[in-house]
Amino acid sequence: MVIKVFLASSSGSTAIKKKQQDVVAFLEALKVDYTPLDIACNEENRMWMRKNVPEDKKPSTGIPLPPQIFNEESYCGDYDTFFDAKEDNTVYAFLGLPPPPGSKAHVEDEEEQDEEEAEVQEEEEEDLEETQEEEEAE
């Protein structure tokens, strides 16, 4: 899975530059592989980004501004939704990625899996006991 971050290399807006830097720095700190795609110098990237941001996520102007984040072809969100995920410690879920080994979310996932496996094993043992009791009764 490739995370795509659409950026503008030559944006005149300092707010956009800061948002882009924030997203990129955070992804690098988490060691998340991503591909930066420039929309300022590449018309194809700009058109793809504009076309693939869902209508209900576009601003009132209708033109989404960078940074915009995708997982392959799947839209993740813009800076504001990224920031919210960062604040809620849900960046991996936001990006559609599994949590890294050793993380709190990863440990919780493993505990859930262990509980489910224990329940299945318990049910299988009960079924086996019932079968043995039925065979003994015959």
Protein Blocks (a to p, Z undefined) as FASTA:
>chain_A
ZZdddddfkbcbfklmmmmmmmmmmmmmnopacddddfklmmklmmmmmmmpcfklpcfk
opacdddddehjbcfbdfklmmmmmmnopmmmmnopacdehiaklmmmmmmmmmmmmmmm
mmmmmmmmmmmmmmmmZZ
